[in-house]
Amino acid sequence: LVPGARLTGTVRTLTDYCAFVDLGGIDGMLHISEMGWTAVRSPKRYCKEGDVIEVMVKSFDPETNRISLTTKFPETNPWNNAAEKYAVGNIVTGTVVRFADFGAFVELEKGIDALIHISHLSRKFVKHPSEVLTIGQEIQAQVIDLNEEAKRISLSLRVLEPEEEETVEEENFEAEDLQDIPDTEETEAVEETEEVEE
């Protein structure tokens, strides 16, 4: 029962926050937060009583015989190659999974979500992410920040939008307007000449 040991056990009891796994005469607790790399809303959606599952010992207290288990095996960690796949500047594809007042969360792959802050949803002012995106929509965005330690990725849609430019017609219109404006100095000179002649 040392940390890192891999065992096979049988799910004995399910609660709202964990599963108790029989390891052969002693139970270990598999907390909902340790049921794989993706978020689990309910233990009943992850397993059922009687299931035989592989687990790894996370910690063991010999005084209380309390065993904490996990199914987050290191080799299946989706963050293993994150530095390369989600480097700053990369264009990535993901699915919009939920909204918050401050932005939208995008699932890049199972176990990795990224945030598009509301200020990076568009070059235009946006009050709520639902004005620009819909849940389930597949999008492309650019990575603008990656923090592996905190497991956070920030994306931007705004940087991929073309900058607004003045049209050729507007530029020509401005040039014509300038040509129609009389030269103030020349006008004053003509008026002075006329007064002298008189």
C-alpha positions in Angstrom: 0.0 0.0 0.0 2.8 2.4 -0.9 2.0 5.5 -3.0 2.1 4.6 -6.7 1.2 0.9 -6.2 -1.3 -0.3 -8.7 -4.1 -2.6 -7.5 -7.3 -4.2 -8.8 -10.4 -3.8 -6.6 -14.1 -4.1 -6.6 -16.4 -1.1 -6.2 -18.3 -1.8 -3.0 -20.2 1.4 -2.2 -21.0 4.6 -4.0 -21.7 8.0 -2.4 -22.3 11.5 -3.8 -18.6 12.3 -3.7 -16.6 9.0 -3.8 -16.5 5.3 -4.4 -15.2 2.8 -1.8 -13.2 0.1 -3.4 -12.6 -3.3 -1.8 -8.9 -4.1 -2.2 -9.2 -7.5 -0.6 -10.2 -7.1 3.0 -9.6 -3.4 3.2 -11.4 -0.5 1.5 -9.8 2.4 -0.3 -11.5 5.7 -1.1 -11.6 6.9 -4.7 -12.7 10.5 -4.5 -14.7 12.0 -7.4 -11.8 14.4 -8.2 -9.5 11.4 -8.7 -11.8 9.5 -11.2 -9.8 10.2 -14.3 -8.4 13.3 -15.9 -11.8 14.6 -17.1 -14.3 16.2 -14.7 -16.8 13.7 -13.3 -20.2 15.1 -12.1 -21.3 12.0 -10.3 -19.5 8.8 -9.2 -22.5 6.8 -10.5 -21.7 8.0 -14.0 -18.1 6.7 -13.6 -18.7 3.2 -12.2 -21.3 1.1 -10.5 -21.2 -1.3 -7.5 -19.6 -4.6 -8.4 -17.3 -3.2 -11.1 -13.8 -4.4 -11.0 -11.4 -1.5 -11.7 -7.7 -0.8 -11.6 -6.6 1.9 -9.2 -3.4 3.4 -7.9 -2.6 4.2 -4.3 -2.3 7.9 -3.8 -1.7 7.9 0.0 -1.9 5.5 2.9 -2.1 6.3 6.6 -1.2 3.2 8.6 -2.5 4.6 11.9 -6.1 5.0 10.6 -5.8 2.5 7.7 -7.1 5.2 5.5 -6.3 4.6 1.8 -6.8 7.2 -0.9 -6.9 6.0 -4.4 -6.8 7.5 -7.9 -7.3 6.4 -11.5 -5.2 9.4 -12.8 -2.4 7.3 -14.2 0.7 9.3 -15.2 0.9 7.9 -18.7 -2.7 8.9 -19.5 -2.2 12.5 -18.4 -3.4 14.7 -21.3 -1.0 17.5 -20.2 2.1 15.3 -21.0 2.6 17.0 -24.4 0.8 20.3 -23.7 3.9 22.4 -24.0 4.3 21.4 -27.6 0.6 21.1 -28.7 -0.5 24.3 -27.0 2.5 26.5 -27.3 1.8 30.3 -27.4 1.0 31.3 -31.0 -0.4 27.9 -32.0 -3.8 27.8 -33.7 -6.0 25.1 -32.0 -9.4 23.6 -32.5 -11.8 23.0 -29.7 -15.5 22.8 -28.6 -17.3 25.4 -26.6 -18.5 23.6 -23.4 -19.7 26.3 -21.0 -20.1 30.0 -20.4 -19.2 32.3 -17.5 -19.7 36.1 -17.2 -16.0 36.6 -17.8 -15.6 34.3 -20.8 -16.1 31.0 -22.5 -14.5 27.6 -21.8 -13.4 25.5 -24.7 -12.5 21.8 -24.5 -9.4 21.1 -26.5 -9.3 17.4 -25.6 -10.6 15.2 -22.8 -9.1 16.6 -19.6 -7.9 20.0 -21.1 -10.1 23.0 -21.1 -9.0 26.5 -22.1 -10.5 29.9 -21.4 -11.4 32.7 -23.9 -11.7 35.8 -21.8 -14.6 38.0 -22.8 -12.1 40.7 -23.9 -10.7 38.2 -26.4 -13.9 37.1 -28.0 -14.1 39.9 -30.6 -12.6 43.2 -31.5 -16.1 44.6 -30.9 -17.6 45.1 -27.4 -19.2 41.9 -26.0 -21.5 41.8 -23.0 -21.8 38.0 -22.7 -20.1 35.1 -24.5 -23.4 33.9 -25.9 -23.5 36.9 -28.2 -20.5 35.4 -30.1 -20.6 31.7 -29.4 -22.9 28.8 -28.8 -22.5 25.7 -26.6 -21.2 22.8 -28.7 -19.8 25.0 -31.4 -16.4 23.9 -32.8 -14.0 26.8 -33.2 -10.4 27.7 -34.0 -8.5 30.1 -31.7 -4.9 31.1 -31.0 -3.1 30.3 -27.8 -2.0 33.5 -26.0 -0.9 32.0 -22.7 0.1 28.6 -21.3 0.7 27.8 -17.7 1.5 24.1 -17.3 2.0 24.3 -13.5 -1.5 25.8 -13.0 -2.9 23.8 -15.9 -4.3 26.9 -17.6 -4.5 27.8 -21.2 -5.8 31.2 -22.5 -7.1 31.5 -26.1 -8.1 34.4 -28.3 -10.5 34.8 -31.2 -9.9 38.5 -31.4 -6.3 38.2 -32.7 -7.6 36.1 -35.6 -10.0 38.7 -36.7 -8.8 41.0 -39.5 -8.3 44.6 -38.5 -10.8 47.1 -39.9 -9.3 49.2 -42.7 -10.7 52.3 -44.5 -12.0 51.5 -47.9 -10.5 53.0 -51.1 -13.7 55.0 -51.7 -13.4 56.7 -48.3 -9.8 57.5 -49.0 -10.6 59.0 -52.4 -13.5 61.0 -50.9 -11.2 62.5 -48.3 -8.6 63.4 -51.1 -11.3 65.1 -53.2 -12.6 67.1 -50.2 -9.1 68.4 -49.6 -8.8 69.6 -53.2 -12.0 71.6 -53.0 -10.7 73.5 -50.0 -9.3 76.9 -51.2 -5.8 77.9 -50.2 -6.3 80.6 -47.5 -3.0 82.4 -48.2 -3.6 82.6 -51.9 -7.2 83.9 -51.4 -5.9 86.6 -49.0 -3.2 87.7 -51.5 -5.7 88.1 -54.3 -8.0 90.2 -52.1 -5.1 92.5 -51.0 -4.0 93.0 -54.7 -7.5 94.0 -55.7 -7.6 96.6 -52.9 -4.3 98.2 -54.0 -5.4 98.4 -57.6 -8.6 100.3 -56.5 
